[in-house]
Amino acid sequence: GEMKCRFGVSTVPATYLTSTSVSCTTPGDAVGSVVVDLSLNGGADFTSSTVAFTYVEPVAVSAISPFTGPSTGGSSVTVSGSNFAFSKTLSCKFGDTTVSATFVSQTEIVCVTPSSGLSTEADVDVSVTSNGVDYANTTPALKFTYKTSPTISSLSPASGSTTGSTVVTLSGANLELATHCRFDKTIVPSTVLSATQITCAAPVPTTTTSNSAVSVEVSVGNDFTSSGSTFHYLVEPFVMSVTPSSVLPSTIGTFVLAGYNFEDSDSLVCDVGGVSSTAKYVSSTIVECAVPAGLSLGSLQVTFSLDGGETFIQSSGSVTVLSEVTVSSVSIDKASASGNTILTLSGSDFQMSEGYDCVFGDSTTPGTVVDNSTLKCTSPLGFHESTDITIQHKTHRFLQSTGFKFSTVGSIKVEGAKPNKASVAGGSSIVLTASGLSSGENYVCSFGKTEVAATISSDLSSVSCTAPPAASVGVVEVTVHNAVAVDYSTNTGISDFIFYAEPLVSSVYPASVSSWKSTIVTVSGKNFLSSDSLGCKFGATTVKARFLSSYSVECAAPSDIKGAVDIEVTNNGVDYTSNGVSINLQSATTVHTVAPGKGSPNGGTLVTVTGSSFNNEPSLECNFSGERVQ
């Protein structure tokens, strides 16, 4: 008869399969367990079994994630839905291929995609079964898209530190589904930038050997590509020093980083205080970095990167960017070789906190910052033809050119003055013999504190200058020094130069003398000076004078001059008074006859003298054997 299956109280037809098996389609029923029996006679008689069949809520699928993956399979897909039950038959089916599912909860399971077996992109239905027979999906069915597997064509940088964390950019195709990178055996997450680029942070390697190469692969899901790309691990470089240790914002040049374990790289780049600069590999112990523009003032760290700036080595050196001093003028550019001359440098941006030295060639002297725009320096001891003035920043020993030069002059010794005295009225022409003079220099004469221009002789043995007016009579020191030098303390002068009151002539006695013999005359006036150079001048003829007092001197009238001339007096042998009085130098007087020729020895005889060149003057006298009578 007809075979039937009974599920609880519901009977359905059965289909013979073998002598030990039949198939039946379950009728609808409530959730729960029922006994299953078999009838071979059309339902008249059923077996009495204890075999149970359990009705459960039907499985429902609502979403999958991700919904794409590589054609090679291996993608972990999370399936969301309801009524999932933990069982050994819990499975997912991708197209026609069934794979086991991992139970997470009644609303979530995870399945790993099988290979699509195709070399092109393809969409397949995704369904779920709890009993291995009944598969559930949505309407329309959820689709999983098999994508072409990713490939890697290059990676950059191709090397990085053994400390890890170098960000590596992998370029290729079909990378939008990439989830991880594998460096040798270490797996790290990847970040998708586009379908052709992803990034991964290189992990710490399992070996620290310098320049060791490891393979780099990409996974989509659980499977990794075999790209053939390699990444080189470099032992971490260490920076020991940076030269120079300080620069100015305007400095154009390079920093030299010294250390060890330096490696060459196409992506080598330096960083100076956050500013990138060009780098050059020199050796395993030297890397050069260009000094970039736009550096901030202060202490900055200098380091370099092997991967174009994505990551930098952990060690670094320090440099200081100093405030740039501007010097607009220097108070003097030449001084005595004795040193200790104070120079004033005017400019801007002098820093009180920094402190400066002034460098003159090989000599250094401390500087004093007066304010932001003024620096004072003292010139060093020693003679230099000409040298640059350089400012050295004290703290960092950094040298900065001022653009100005400084030179020194040797000591000058004044050996004598001619004349060695002059009127307080000034104007006397003075010749000073001196040693230490140089051609091409400009000199001045100093009379006490008063300076006047000097003219140097062609043989460099003397200078001539005009004595200045003096405030009072007295002795002053006279020196010679370079016109542009300030400190001439080592110069030697004469200390006995005399300024005297200006002399004046008021009268002369006798006012008339005979020119046939030398006659002593007395010149009266004031401010006459007892000196070896005291003299009188009769017209153009000069004679020595004998000092009587500051009011009178005696001079011998010359015998070779005739007529009225002015008589003047000099105290220094050069400068004469200009207000002289007139004296008459007569021709020789001649006596022809005396009448009477005899007279009483008691005197009283009137005698008439005849001759030539007599003058009617109060001083007219006759001389009788030494006795003078009017």
C-alpha positions in Angstrom: 0.0 0.0 0.0 0.9 3.7 0.0 3.7 4.7 2.4 3.1 7.7 4.7 5.0 9.6 7.4 3.3 11.0 10.5 4.7 14.1 12.2 2.8 14.2 15.5 -0.8 13.9 14.3 -0.2 15.1 10.7 0.3 12.6 7.9 2.1 13.2 4.7 3.1 11.0 1.7 6.4 9.2 1.9 8.7 8.3 -1.0 10.6 5.0 -1.0 14.3 5.5 -1.4 15.9 2.2 -0.3 15.0 -0.6 1.9 16.3 1.4 4.8 15.2 4.9 3.9 12.2 7.0 2.7 11.8 10.8 2.3 9.0 12.9 3.6 8.1 16.6 3.3 7.3 18.0 6.8 3.8 19.4 7.2 3.3 22.7 8.9 3.1 22.7 12.7 3.7 24.7 15.8 7.2 25.2 17.2 8.3 22.3 19.2 9.1 18.6 19.0 6.9 15.8 17.6 7.3 12.0 17.1 7.9 10.8 13.6 6.3 7.4 12.6 6.1 5.5 9.3 3.1 3.6 7.7 3.5 1.0 4.9 -0.2 0.4 4.4 -1.6 3.8 3.6 -1.8 5.0 7.1 -3.7 2.1 8.6 -0.8 1.2 10.8 2.1 3.3 12.0 5.3 2.4 13.7 5.6 3.2 17.4 8.9 5.0 17.5 10.6 7.6 19.8 12.3 9.5 17.0 11.6 13.2 17.4 11.5 16.0 14.9 11.8 19.6 16.2 10.0 22.5 14.6 11.9 25.8 15.0 11.4 29.4 14.0 12.5 29.8 10.3 15.9 31.4 9.7 15.8 34.9 8.2 18.7 36.8 6.6 18.7 40.6 6.6 22.3 41.8 5.7 25.9 40.8 5.0 29.1 42.7 5.6 31.3 43.1 3.7 29.5 42.4 0.5 32.7 42.2 -1.6 35.9 40.2 -1.4 38.7 38.7 -3.5 38.0 35.9 -5.9 40.5 33.8 -4.0 38.1 33.7 -1.1 39.1 34.0 2.5 36.9 37.0 3.4 35.2 36.9 6.8 31.6 37.8 6.1 29.2 38.7 8.9 25.6 37.7 8.2 22.9 39.4 10.2 19.4 38.0 10.6 17.2 36.2 13.0 16.5 32.7 14.4 20.1 31.5 13.9 20.7 28.3 16.0 23.9 26.8 17.1 24.3 23.5 15.3 26.8 21.5 13.4 24.8 22.0 10.3 24.8 25.8 10.5 26.2 26.9 7.1 26.3 29.7 4.5 26.1 29.1 0.8 27.9 31.4 -1.6 26.4 30.6 -5.0 26.6 26.8 -5.1 29.3 26.4 -2.6 28.4 25.8 1.1 30.8 26.6 3.9 30.4 26.1 7.7 29.2 29.1 9.7 30.4 30.3 13.1 27.6 31.0 15.5 27.8 34.3 17.2 24.2 34.9 18.4 20.7 34.2 17.2 21.0 37.3 15.1 24.6 37.0 13.8 26.9 34.4 12.3 30.3 34.6 10.5 31.2 32.7 7.3 34.5 32.7 5.4 34.0 33.0 1.6 35.2 30.1 -0.6 37.2 30.8 -3.8 35.0 31.7 -6.7 37.0 29.7 -9.1 36.8 32.6 -11.5 39.4 35.1 -12.8 36.8 37.8 -13.3 34.4 39.7 -11.1 31.2 37.8 -10.3 28.1 38.2 -8.1 26.7 35.2 -6.1 23.6 34.7 -3.9 24.2 34.3 -0.2 21.9 32.1 1.9 22.0 30.5 5.4 20.8 27.1 6.7 20.6 25.9 10.2 19.8 22.2 9.3 21.8 21.8 6.2 18.7 21.5 4.1 16.6 24.6 4.3 18.4 27.7 3.0 17.1 31.2 3.7 17.8 34.5 1.8 15.9 37.7 1.1 13.8 38.7 -1.8 15.6 39.9 -3.9 18.5 37.7 -2.7 21.5 39.2 -1.0 24.6 39.2 -3.3 28.3 38.9 -2.5 30.6 40.3 -5.2 33.9 38.5 -5.9 36.5 41.0 -6.9 39.8 40.4 -8.7 42.5 39.7 -6.1 44.8 42.7 -5.2 48.4 43.0 -6.5 51.3 45.1 -5.3 53.6 46.8 -7.8 55.7 49.0 -5.5 56.1 50.3 -2.0 57.6 53.6 -0.6 59.8 54.0 1.3 61.5 50.8 0.6 63.4 51.0 3.9 62.8 52.0 7.5 64.1 51.9 11.1 64.2 48.6 13.1 62.2 50.5 15.7 59.2 50.1 13.5 56.4 52.6 12.8 57.6 53.6 9.3 54.5 54.4 7.3 54.8 52.5 4.0 52.7 53.3 1.0 51.9 50.2 -1.2 50.8 50.9 -4.8 49.2 48.4 -7.0 45.7 47.3 -8.2 42.5 46.1 -6.6 43.6 47.4 -3.2 40.3 48.8 -2.1 39.4 45.6 -0.2 42.8 45.2 1.5 42.6 44.7 5.3 46.1 43.9 6.4 49.8 43.9 5.5 52.2 41.2 6.4 55.9 42.1 6.9 57.6 38.7 6.9 55.4 36.9 9.6 54.1 40.0 11.4 50.6 41.2 10.4 49.5 44.8 10.8 46.3 46.7 9.7 46.2 48.6 6.5 44.5 51.9 5.6 42.9 52.1 2.2 43.6 55.3 0.3 42.2 54.3 -3.0 41.9 51.3 -5.3 45.5 51.7 -6.1 47.1 52.7 -2.8 47.1 51.6 0.9 49.4 52.4 3.8 50.7 50.2 6.6 53.0 50.9 9.5 56.0 48.7 9.4 56.2 46.6 12.6 59.3 46.0 14.7 61.1 43.2 12.9 62.0 39.9 14.4 65.7 40.6 13.6 67.7 43.9 14.0 70.3 43.2 11.4 71.0 46.3 9.4 69.6 46.3 5.9 67.7 43.0 6.4 65.0 42.5 3.8 61.5 41.1 4.4 58.7 40.3 2.1 55.6 42.5 2.2 52.1 41.1 1.4 48.5 42.3 1.4 45.5 40.4 2.6 41.8 40.7 1.8 40.3 38.5 4.5 42.6 35.7 5.6 44.6 35.2 2.4 47.7 37.2 1.5 49.0 38.1 -1.9 52.4 37.0 -3.0 53.7 40.3 -4.3 57.4 39.8 -4.4 57.9 43.2 -2.8 60.5 43.6 -0.1 61.1 46.1 2.7 64.6 46.7 4.2 64.9 47.2 7.9 67.7 49.6 8.9 69.3 49.7 12.3 68.1 52.9 14.0 70.6 55.8 13.2 71.9 57.9 16.1 72.8 61.6 15.9 75.6 62.6 18.1 76.2 66.2 17.1 75.2 69.0 14.7 77.7 71.5 13.3 77.4 74.5 13.4 75.5 74.6 16.7 74.1 78.0 15.9 73.0 80.0 12.9 71.3 83.2 12.0 67.9 83.3 10.2 69.7 84.5 7.1 72.3 81.8 7.1 72.8 80.0 3.8 74.7 76.7 4.2 74.4 73.2 5.7 74.2 71.5 9.0 76.5 68.5 9.4 75.0 65.7 11.4 77.5 63.3 12.8 76.6 59.9 14.3 76.4 56.3 13.3 74.2 53.8 11.5 73.3 56.4 8.9 71.8 54.8 5.7 71.3 56.2 2.2 67.8 56.5 0.9 66.0 58.0 -2.1 63.6 59.5 0.4 66.2 61.0 2.8 64.9 64.4 4.1 65.9 66.5 7.1 63.8 68.4 9.6 65.0 71.5 11.4 62.6 72.6 14.1 59.6 71.4 12.0 60.9 72.8 8.8 61.8 70.3 6.1 65.1 70.7 4.2 67.1 68.9 1.6 69.3 66.1 2.9 72.5 64.5 1.5 73.9 61.2 2.6 77.7 61.4 2.9 78.7 58.3 4.8 77.4 56.0 7.5 78.5 58.6 10.0 77.7 61.9 8.2 74.5 63.4 6.8 74.3 67.0 5.6 71.1 69.1 5.9 70.5 72.3 4.1 69.8 75.3 6.4 66.2 76.1 5.5 64.6 79.5 5.4 61.9 80.6 7.9 63.5 79.1 11.0 62.1 80.3 14.4 64.5 81.9 16.9 65.7 79.7 19.7 66.8 76.1 20.2 65.6 73.7 17.5 66.0 70.0 17.0 67.6 68.7 13.8 67.0 65.1 12.6 66.3 63.2 9.4 63.9 60.8 7.9 64.5 57.8 5.6 61.0 57.7 4.2 60.4 61.3 2.9 59.2 62.7 6.2 56.6 60.1 7.2 58.7 59.1 10.2 61.9 60.5 11.6 64.7 58.8 13.5 64.3 58.9 17.2 67.6 60.8 18.0 68.3 64.4 17.0 70.8 67.2 17.5 70.2 70.7 18.7 70.9 74.0 17.0 70.2 77.5 18.1 68.8 80.2 15.8 70.2 83.5 17.0 68.7 86.9 16.7 70.5 88.6 13.8 72.4 91.7 14.8 72.5 94.6 12.4 75.4 97.1 12.6 74.9 100.4 10.8 77.9 102.3 12.0 81.1 102.2 14.1 82.1 105.3 16.0 85.8 105.0 14.9 87.7 102.8 12.5 91.2 103.5 13.6 92.9 103.9 17.0 96.2 103.6 18.8 97.9 100.2 18.9 98.0 100.5 22.7 94.4 99.3 22.8 91.7 100.2 25.3 90.0 102.5 22.8 86.2 102.4 23.3 84.3 101.8 20.0 80.5 102.3 19.8 78.7 100.0 17.4 75.3 101.3 16.5 72.6 99.1 15.0 69.7 97.0 16.1 68.6 93.7 17.8 71.4 93.6 20.4 70.1 91.3 23.1 70.9 91.9 26.8 70.5 88.2 27.6 72.8 87.0 24.8 76.0 89.0 25.4 78.6 89.6 22.8 82.3 89.8 22.3 84.1 91.9 19.7 86.6 90.1 17.6 89.4 92.1 15.9 91.3 89.6 13.7 92.8 87.2 16.2 92.0 89.3 19.3 88.8 89.2 21.3 87.5 91.7 23.8 84.3 91.8 25.8 81.4 93.9 24.5 78.8 95.7 26.6 75.2 96.0 25.5 74.0 99.4 26.3 70.6 99.0 24.8 68.9 97.3 21.8 70.7 99.5 19.4 74.1 100.1 21.0 77.1 97.8 21.7 80.4 99.1 23.1 83.7 97.3 22.6 87.3 98.0 23.6 90.0 97.8 21.0 92.8 95.2 21.8 96.5 95.8 22.3 98.6 95.3 19.2 99.1 96.7 15.7 97.0 95.6 12.8 97.2 97.3 9.4 93.4 96.5 8.9 91.1 93.8 10.1 87.4 93.0 10.1 85.3 93.8 13.2 83.3 90.7 14.0 80.6 90.2 16.7 80.7 86.9 18.6 77.6 85.7 20.4 79.0 84.8 23.8 76.6 81.9 24.7 76.9 80.1 21.4 80.3 81.4 20.2 78.7 82.3 16.8 80.6 84.8 14.7 78.7 87.5 12.7 80.4 90.0 10.4 79.6 93.6 10.9 80.8 94.7 7.5 83.2 97.2 9.1 87.0 97.3 9.4 89.3 98.5 12.1 93.0 99.5 12.0 95.5 100.8 14.5 98.4 103.2 14.3 101.8 103.2 16.0 102.9 105.5 18.7 104.2 108.9 17.7 107.0 110.7 19.6 107.3 114.4 19.4 111.0 115.3 19.9 110.9 119.1 19.7 109.0 122.2 18.7 110.2 125.2 16.9 109.3 127.7 18.2 108.6 126.1 21.6 106.3 129.0 22.7 103.6 131.1 21.2 101.2 133.9 22.1 97.9 133.2 23.6 96.4 134.9 20.6 97.4 131.9 18.5 98.4 131.9 14.9 102.0 131.0 15.3 103.4 128.5 12.8 104.9 125.6 14.8 107.1 122.9 13.4 107.2 119.7 15.5 109.9 117.1 14.8 108.5 113.7 15.5 109.1 109.9 14.9 106.5 107.3 14.0 104.8 109.2 11.3 103.4 107.3 8.2 102.7 108.4 4.7 99.1 108.7 3.6 97.7 109.4 7.1 96.1 112.6 8.4 97.5 114.0 11.6 96.5 116.7 14.1 98.5 118.6 16.7 97.2 118.8 20.2 98.0 121.8 22.3 96.7 120.7 25.7 93.2 119.7 24.8 92.9 121.8 21.7 93.5 120.0 18.3 94.5 121.7 15.1 95.3 120.3 11.7 98.8 119.3 10.9 100.8 119.0 7.6 103.3 116.2 7.4 106.7 116.8 5.8 107.8 114.9 2.8 110.5 113.1 4.7 108.1 112.0 7.5 110.3 113.7 10.1 108.0 116.5 11.2 104.6 118.1 11.0 103.7 121.8 10.9 100.7 123.3 12.5 99.3 126.6 13.6 99.1 127.2 17.4 95.6 127.7 18.4 94.4 130.6 20.7 94.9 129.7 24.4 92.6 130.6 27.2 95.5 131.5 29.5 99.2 131.7 29.7 101.2 128.7 30.9 102.8 125.5 30.0 100.9 122.8 28.0 101.8 119.4 26.5 102.0 119.2 22.7 101.4 115.9 21.0 100.8 114.6 17.5 98.3 111.8 16.6 96.3 110.3 13.8 93.3 112.4 12.9 90.9 109.4 13.0 92.4 107.8 16.1 90.8 108.4 19.4 93.2 106.9 21.9 96.7 108.2 21.6 97.8 107.7 25.2 101.0 105.9 24.0 102.1 108.9 22.0 104.8 111.0 23.6 104.8 114.8 23.4 106.7 117.7 24.7 105.5 119.1 28.0 107.2 122.5 28.1 105.5 124.4 25.3 104.6 127.9 26.6 101.7 130.1 25.9 102.5 133.7 26.8 100.6 136.9 26.9 100.8 138.8 23.6 103.7 141.4 23.8 103.3 145.1 23.0 105.8 147.8 22.2 105.1 151.4 23.5 108.4 153.3 23.1 112.1 153.2 22.3 115.0 155.2 23.7 116.9 156.8 22.1 114.5 157.4 19.3 117.4 158.3 17.0 120.8 156.8 16.8 123.8 157.0 14.5 124.1 154.2 12.0 127.9 154.3 11.9 128.2 152.3 15.1 126.1 149.8 17.1 124.0 151.7 19.7 122.1 150.0 22.5 118.5 151.1 22.6 115.9 150.4 25.2 112.5 149.2 24.1 109.6 149.7 26.5 106.3 147.9 26.4 104.8 144.9 28.2 104.6 141.1 28.3 108.2 140.6 27.4 109.5 137.2 28.2 113.0 136.1 29.3 114.0 133.5 26.8 116.8 132.5 24.5 114.6 133.6 21.5 113.9 137.1 22.8 114.8 139.6 20.0 114.2 142.9 18.3 113.6 143.6 14.7 114.6 146.9 13.1 112.6 147.0 9.9 113.6 143.7 8.4 116.8 143.2 10.4 116.6 141.0 13.5 118.9 141.1 16.5 119.1 139.5 19.9 117.6 141.3 22.8 118.5 141.4 26.5 115.7 140.9 29.0 115.5 143.7 31.5 112.0 143.2 32.7 108.6 142.2 31.4 108.3 145.9 30.5 111.7 146.6 28.8 114.4 145.0 26.8 117.7 146.2 25.3 118.7 145.8 21.7 121.7 146.8 19.7 120.7 149.0 16.8 122.2 147.7 13.5 124.8 149.9 11.9 123.9 149.0 8.3 120.5 150.6 8.2 119.6 154.3 7.6 116.5 156.2 8.1 113.3 155.7 10.1 112.2 152.1 10.8 109.8 150.4 13.1 111.2 148.4 15.9 109.3 145.2 17.0 110.0 142.6 19.7 109.6 138.8 19.6 109.4 136.4 22.5 109.8 133.2 20.5 112.1 134.3 17.6 109.3 133.9 15.1 106.3 136.1 15.9 106.9 139.8 16.4 104.8 142.5 17.8 102.8 144.5 15.1 102.4 147.8 17.0 106.1 148.8 17.0 107.4 152.4 17.4 109.7 154.2 14.9 113.4 154.8 15.5 115.6 157.0 13.3 118.9 155.5 12.3 121.1 158.4 11.1 124.0 158.6 8.8 127.4 159.0 10.6 128.0 162.5 12.1 131.2 164.3 11.0 133.0 167.2 12.9 135.0 169.5 10.6 136.0 172.4 12.9 135.8 173.7 16.5 136.0 177.3 17.2 137.6 178.5 19.4 140.0 175.7 19.6 141.1 176.7 23.1 139.4 177.8 26.3 139.6 178.0 30.1 140.2 174.8 32.0 137.3 175.9 34.2 134.9 175.5 31.3 132.2 177.9 30.3 133.7 178.6 26.8 131.0 178.6 24.1 132.3 176.5 21.3 130.9 176.4 17.7 131.2 172.9 16.1 130.9 172.7 12.3 130.4 169.4 10.4 127.8 167.3 8.7 124.7 165.1 9.5 123.8 167.0 12.6 120.1 166.6 13.7 118.1 169.0 15.8 117.0 166.6 18.4 116.8 166.8 22.2 119.5 164.2 22.4 122.1 166.3 20.5 125.2 166.5 22.7 128.9 167.4 22.5 131.5 165.1 24.1 134.6 166.7 25.6 136.9 163.7 26.6 134.0 161.8 28.1 132.1 164.8 29.4 128.8 165.2 27.6 127.1 168.6 27.3 124.0 169.7 25.5 
